Amino acid sequence: MSRSKKLQIKWNKLIIIALMITMSAFLVHTTLVSAKGSDNEHEKKQTEWNKQVVLEGQTLWDITIDKLPDNTDPRAYLEEIKEVNNIEASKLKPGQVIKIPK
């Protein structure tokens, strides 16, 4: 194999390594930016709450639909209510007090 051919192969390997390092750095950066975006979204979450007393026969879905702000996805709103109240299922008890976003 000629000297110029060996040199070309060496440069090709270096270019491939440089591309791999660049791609890895890009992936790390993208992951960090994405994680930071999640923190910002968390900070924007509702911090003011109304208290709602659950009535006989009332479901979490009933409360969600009743209190749903305009242009809000009821499923996301319901999940937010479940999350802040540590509710795993939609089953509520009469007299139970839950927090509802203002």
C-alpha positions as CSV (number, residue, x, y, z in Angstrom):
1,M,0.0,0.0,0.0
2,S,1.4,3.4,-0.9
3,R,2.2,6.1,1.6
4,S,-0.5,8.4,0.2
5,K,-3.1,5.7,0.5
6,K,-2.1,5.1,4.1
7,L,-2.3,8.8,4.8
8,Q,-5.7,9.1,3.2
9,I,-7.0,6.2,5.4
10,K,-5.6,7.8,8.5
11,W,-7.3,11.1,7.7
12,N,-10.6,9.3,7.0
13,K,-10.4,7.7,10.4
14,L,-9.7,11.0,12.1
15,I,-12.7,12.6,10.3
16,I,-15.0,9.8,11.4
17,I,-13.8,10.1,15.0
18,A,-14.3,13.9,14.9
19,L,-17.8,13.4,13.6
20,M,-18.6,10.9,16.3
21,I,-17.4,13.3,19.0
22,T,-19.4,16.1,17.5
23,M,-22.6,14.0,17.4
24,S,-22.1,12.8,21.0
25,A,-21.7,16.4,22.1
26,F,-24.8,17.4,20.2
27,L,-26.8,14.6,21.9
28,V,-25.6,15.6,25.3
29,H,-26.4,19.2,24.7
30,T,-29.9,18.4,23.4
31,T,-30.6,16.2,26.4
32,L,-29.5,19.0,28.8
33,V,-31.6,21.6,27.1
34,S,-34.6,19.3,27.0
35,A,-34.2,18.6,30.8
36,K,-33.9,22.3,31.5
37,G,-37.1,23.0,29.5
38,S,-38.9,20.5,31.7
39,D,-37.8,22.4,34.8
40,N,-39.1,25.6,33.3
41,E,-42.5,24.0,32.5
42,H,-42.7,22.8,36.1
43,E,-42.0,26.3,37.4
44,K,-44.9,27.6,35.2
45,K,-47.3,25.1,36.7
46,Q,-50.2,26.4,38.7
47,T,-49.2,27.5,42.2
48,E,-52.6,28.8,43.3
49,W,-55.4,26.4,44.2
50,N,-59.0,26.4,45.2
51,K,-60.3,23.8,47.6
52,Q,-63.2,21.6,46.4
53,V,-65.3,19.4,48.7
54,V,-66.3,16.2,46.9
55,L,-70.1,15.7,46.9
56,E,-72.0,12.4,47.0
57,G,-71.7,10.6,43.6
58,Q,-69.3,13.2,42.2
59,T,-66.4,11.8,40.2
60,L,-63.0,13.3,39.4
61,W,-64.1,13.7,35.8
62,D,-67.3,15.6,36.9
63,I,-65.1,18.0,38.9
64,T,-62.6,18.3,36.0
65,I,-65.3,19.2,33.5
66,D,-67.0,21.6,35.9
67,K,-63.8,23.5,36.7
68,L,-62.1,23.2,33.3
69,P,-60.6,26.5,32.1
70,D,-61.2,27.5,28.5
71,N,-59.0,26.0,25.8
72,T,-57.6,23.4,28.2
73,D,-57.4,19.7,27.5
74,P,-59.5,18.0,30.2
75,R,-57.3,14.9,30.3
76,A,-54.2,17.0,31.1
77,Y,-56.2,19.0,33.7
78,L,-57.5,15.8,35.3
79,E,-53.9,14.5,35.5
80,E,-52.7,17.7,37.1
81,I,-55.5,17.4,39.7
82,K,-54.6,13.8,40.4
83,E,-50.9,14.6,40.6
84,V,-51.2,17.5,43.1
85,N,-53.6,15.5,45.3
86,N,-51.7,12.3,45.1
87,I,-54.7,10.5,43.7
88,E,-54.0,7.3,41.8
89,A,-57.5,6.4,40.7
90,S,-60.5,8.5,39.8
91,K,-62.4,7.2,42.9
92,L,-63.3,9.9,45.3
93,K,-65.1,9.9,48.7
94,P,-67.8,12.3,49.7
95,G,-66.4,15.0,52.0
96,Q,-62.9,14.6,50.6
97,V,-61.2,17.9,50.0
98,I,-59.1,18.2,46.9
99,K,-57.1,21.1,45.4
100,I,-58.2,22.5,42.0
101,P,-56.1,24.9,39.9
102,K,-57.4,28.5,39.9
